[in-house]
Amino acid sequence: MSSRKSKSNNLIHAEYLSQVQRILRERFCHQSPHSNLFGVQVQYKHLIELLKRTAIHGESNSVLIIGPRGSGKTMLINHALKELMEAEEVSENVLQVHLNGLLQINDKIALKEITRQLNLENVVGDKVFGSFAENLSFLLEALKKGDRSSSCPVIFVLDEFDLFAHHKNQTLLYNLFDISQSAQTPLAVIGLTCRLDILELLEKRVKSRFSHRQIHLMNSFGFPQYLKIFKEQLSLPAEFPDKIFTEKWNENVQCLTEDRSVREVLQKHFNVSKNLRSLHMLLMLALNRVTTSHPFMTAADVMEANHLCSMDSKANIVHGLSVLEICLIIAMKHLNDIYEEEPFNFQMVYNEFQKFVQRKAHSVYNFEKPVVMKAFEHLQQLELIRPMERTSVNTQREYQLMKLLLDNTQIMNALQKYPNCPTDVRQWATSSLSWL
């Protein structure tokens, strides 16, 4: 009976944990519009007022939201649109169009996407219009309901706005800003970009039609606020089904926030980047370690997640190399030390390797030259070395100049973790890097 009871408890526990992971992952992946905004209340107020003037009063507007990647531009606009659509007089009346400069790479594709999002494909049908401007004006004309004075407001959100500025003649931007300046369909054009010089990219005719409103997002919060964000991002909401589990989880999060080792990890992250996206990445990796047998996050989980975040990808590649390839990398490093980072060729590396083999003939197998050449080419494929100039037909492969893309610290760290590395090879590496 007791075993059956404990089994059912485990199932309930597992169900709660899966809910916890779903809620937090949605939050970390910016898919949950319920997450809080941090340090951008002034900008949020400015944006929501601007959107309400378009949606409720039919006033056209344009604005650029500028800030580095991960500063919360998309989250800001998503929160504002969510609040806007919750208003009764707005929800049925406003249309949204979301475009991205990485996807809509020219105005023709952008126009197709606008018609798709406004459900106007059937209206356009097989009609052929002259210019792009006529196409766009037709689409906006199609939105008009009843008489000309009562048009349906449209909100255009242009992500990666700077890429739209590279489109031919900036036709899309010109027409959107032109409509937002005239007494036609109420239109709000919101551009999101990480370029501070965005206005320099706009043509004169486009710039003159833009309202020159800019909202700047700079992560201006300090470390105490960063800790508060860490705590808020991991805490469960009050509406979570199991109150006792929520209490335990949130108490555990509070203990994590006060833990010295966790604070050190967060301080390091904060010093490198205030970017909340990197914090979310850290929390996501720590959350992955939570299981039914390990239901609460610990300081060790956060430290392991930090280790995964800061892992060197090149050092990981070195772990998977053969002993011969490791020997060639050490030979290259030896040449770099002798010739002060001057480029080298295969023949020089091979000669260096041969010297080592002759000294340690009893422990290292002497490979044939074609085999060594194959290992050298494999290192080039892995991009651990690269040619100094383009390969010409006349150049012999053995004499093509190369450069090593690893530094001494990376090599030494990789060798320490390399499984079953021969002692002689390790000693050769330390002798060639004795200045470290």
ABEGO torsion letter per residue (X at the ends): XAAAAAAAAAAAAAAAAAAAAAAAAAAAAGABAABBBBGAAAAAAAAAAAAAAAAAAGBBBBBBBBBBBGAGAAAAAAAAAAAAAABAAAAAABBBBBBBAAABABAAAAAAAAAAAAGAAAAAEABBBBBAAAAAAAAAAAABBEBAABBBBBBBBBBGAAAAAABBGGAAAAAAAAAAABABBBBBBBBBBABAAAAAABBAAAAAABAGBBBBBBBABBAAAAAAAAAAAABBBAABABAAAAAAAAAAAAAAAABAAAAAAAAAAAAABABAAAAAAAAAAAAAABBAABABBBAAAAAAAAAAAABBAAAAAAAABBAAAAAAAAAAAAAAAAAGGBBBBAAAAAAAAAAAAAAAAAABBBBBAAAAAAAAAAAAAAGABBBABBBBAABBAAABBBBBABBAAAAAAAAAABBGBBAAAAAAAAAAAAAX
